Structures are given as C-alpha cells and as structure tokens.
Amino acid sequence: MEAMVRVALLVFGALVLMAILLDGIKRNREKAAYMRRIDLDLPPQERLNVFSDDEREALMMHAMQVGAAVEPSRSEPAMVAVEEVEPVIEIEEAVEEPVVQMVEVKPEVQVKPAEPVKKAKSAIQPSLLMLSVMAKNKGVFSGKAIVESMHLMGLELDRNGIFQRFANGQPQQGVQFCVVQAVEPGTFDKFTLDRLVTPGLTLFLSLPGPRSPMHAFDEMLRAARTLASRLGGDLKNEERDNLSNHNLQEYRERVRAVESLLKETEVVE
C-alpha cells in the first residue's frame, strides 16, 4: 500500500515539473517575439511584419489620430509662400543747423556817484573844557554826599571809576560830560566811596565828542552849579580860579567854533 502511494506521489511530482517546464518554454517564446517587435535595429517594414494584421491596423489608426505615421517617410520640403516685402527706406529729413548770431554784449557798468569826502571828527583838534567845584575854606566833600548828588543829577559810575552823564539818559546817545576828583587819583573807588573825603570835583567835556556840544556844555554848567550849591563849594575855571562871566563867554566861543567845524565837515550817514 505504501509502495503505491509513493509511486503516485512520484508521478504527480513528475507531472508538476513537466507543467512548469512547458510554461517556461512558452514564456521564453513570447518574450523573444516581443523583443523582435521593439528591436530598433530591424528595418521599419520588418518591424511592422512582427505584428499581426489586426495589430498593424490598430497602430495605423492610432497614428492617424495623433497626426503621425508609424515610420515617417522622407518627403520633399514644403514650399512656403513668402510675400515679397519692399524694403522700407527711411529718409532723414534735413535738419537745418541753427544759425548762431554773434552778438556783442556790453557789460552794464553801474557808476556810483562819488561819495562826499568824509572827514572824521578826529580831524578836529580834540580838547577838554573843564569846570571845577572846590570846597570852601580848604574843606572837603564827603563821599556819601557826592553819591547822593550824582544820583540826583542822573550821573552813573562806570567800571573805570568815573561818573558819566548820558544824553537824555540814554547810553546809546553818547556821553555828555564826566565828573572825577579834583585831586589824585581822580577816579572813584566804589568799595570805599562811602568813606571818601575830597577837596573838590572836576567836570569835563570832551570836544568834539557830544552830538550837540553847546547843549552838553549847558548841562555841565548846570550840574556844576548844583554841586556847588548842594555840597557848599565854589565854581572854578580851568586854572582853579573863580569862574567869571568872561570865562563863560570864552568857553561858549570855543564850543561854537567846534560846532561850526562839525557843520562844515558833516558826515552824511
């Protein structure tokens, strides 16, 4: 029994092997036929002969649908009609060159009128006109009384220790006259002014300094008389003698002479 089973199994195995072998042979033949179909080294006609009639017909229909043949044949190049185009010749218009006219341009020369000859005030011989107020009986004036009188008359002590009177009380209008001590050192020390005692004061006017010399002299004379009255002093001339009418007349003549020179050499501003 066992022997029969073994025989049956051997026969069955042999059949299976034969079936596998036959299938392999069939596959090899189909592969060879397929490779012949796609073999690009074959001529075009032989490549088509590989396919059956139905396959060749189907390929031709597909080629017609996509607008291409299976094997494009050589044909004469298509003649393309080319329209004859006449050459366009661009003619440049003649451009007239601008005519340059040489025009002589004469520069305008502005001639300014000659300015009048200006003579500075320094051309006039400078001088000082002085008045003094001296304490009576060889006395002295106190610094406190001097400061009060100066402030009353509108005189201010500058940084140089000199009392100054400005025209109309405005520094920009210039100094009319000044006041100093009649003795050395002449100037006033603002730190010791309250303790100062001095025998006299000197008022002076610088010519041709003030804008209106005669008005400045009148103001200085008025201040001298005020100081003499308030401090108890005497008016003196430049030589420290008593001031006389004759002295005043001489002073006024000197001031008028300066004013005349100023008018003749007036500076045009």
Secondary structure, 3 states (H helix, E strand, C coil): CHHHHHHHHHHHHHHHHHHHHHHHHHHHHHHHHHHHHCCCCCCHHHHHHHCCHHHHHHHHHHHHHHCCCCCCCCCCCCCCCCCCCCCCCCCCCCCCCCCCCCCCCCCCCCCCCCCCCCCCHHHCCCEEEEEEEEEHHHCCEEHHHHHHHHHHCCCEECCCCCEEEEHHHCHHHCEEEEEEECCCCCCCCCCCHHHCEECEEEEEEEECCCCCHHHHHHHHHHHHHHHHHHHCEEEECCCCCECCHHHHHHHHHHHHHHHHHHHHCCCCC
